[in-house]
Each structure stands twice: as C-alpha cells, then as structure tokens.
Amino acid sequence: METNQALLLENGPSKKPIAIWRFVVPLLIQTAIILAVPAQSVYTFVTGKTAILQTLPVDPYDLLRGYSVTLNYQISRIDNLKKLPGWGDLVKQNPVPDKRGEPLAQGTNLYIILEEQKSSGGTPQAWKPVGVSGQLPTSLAANQIALKGQYSAYNSITYGLETYYIPEDQRNDINNDISKARSSKPGQPQPIVVEVKVNAQGKAIPINMWIRDRKYHF
C-alpha cells in the first residue's frame, strides 16, 4: 500500500488524453463559416434574377479611395423611399425606441420592390422602386424583384452592394469615365448604374458597373 502511494506521488496523477473532437469540431465550424460566403455568392449568381440599380451623383475624388469604389444608390436615401407604398406601415412596425428623430430603428430589415424598365440601348435602364415591405414579398410580377436592405445610421439604407474593388489595370479608365459622367445635363439620371443578381431571399451581389455605355465587370 505504501509502495503504491509512493509511486503515485512520484509519477503524479495520470493525465487523460484530450479528445480529438475538441480540435476538429471548432476547425470544421470555422471552415464552414469561411466557405459560406463564396457559396452564397455562387448560389445568388446561378439562381438570381438580374436587376439594374441607379447610383447617386458622385464626385470621383470622393468615390475612388485606393483600390475600391464606394457606391450609393437612389434607393439608399430615405427621402426617396418615403414616397413609396408600404413605407408608413414599415415605420409603424419598427418604432424608434429613443425618439432620436430617425424614421426607423437601426438594423431594421426591409425589402425594396423594384420593377424592370425597358432599355433603348447603351446604358441599361435602372429599375424603378415601386414599394417597400418589412417582410419578403411572396407574390411579385414577373418583371419585379424584392431587394433586401438594412437601415443604418444617417438616414440611409445599405444593401451590401456599396463597395467595388477595382482591378489595378482599370483604375485610370474608371476614373476618367466617372469624370466624364459628371458632365451629364442637370435633371438627367446619372449615367452610372450597377447590374446585380438578386436571389429569392432578396440578397444581391454586384455583377457589372456601367458608366455611360462602358461595362466593367465586378
């Protein structure tokens, strides 16, 4: 008995081997998260419906930052959405808790219903916003899509389509084309539109950017 106790004290308590699953499971979870983003993009590209979004007037010196373009859209502005059917119901369903004067609580999800417009050549015609909903619409016309957005600070809506990373060999061409596009006549739509693919859940990915009649691939 004393001999066994002496051996235990000398060798210390036995150490149980750490189960391999403690390393494998977290690794699999991290891998799944990493792969989920490109998988979602591929799904949207294959199954999504094409739509055209109108950008806001831009200054190329503000638009171009390093190797990316920051884009905003007409449907990003609350002032343009307030006029649409469904906006009043959306505001009632998502009250602002602290009454800061904002129309919606930050982080509110919404869906903008866009309707296709006929193009006559050159730059594609931007789709027209015709409604707003707090829920994903279940019945839309064949020429309509529902684009999912989220209300953020400063009275704007984001769609995950606000940044375009520019290939180095296109930087000068894009900069020059944007500068020329600024000279469009007052009252005319900005000749810069973005072509997107929108899946059945309302999530979108950018496909092309049109500046006048020139197309740049994302």
PyMOL commands that set and color helices and strands:
alter all, ss='L'
color gray80, all
select helices_A, chain A and resi 2-11+21-47+60-63+74-76+78-81+87-93+168-181
alter helices_A, ss='H'
color red, helices_A
select strands_A, chain A and resi 49-54+64-65+68-70+109-115+128-133+144-152+156-158+163-165+192-198+204-211+214-217
alter strands_A, ss='S'
color yellow, strands_A
deselect
rebuild
show_as cartoon
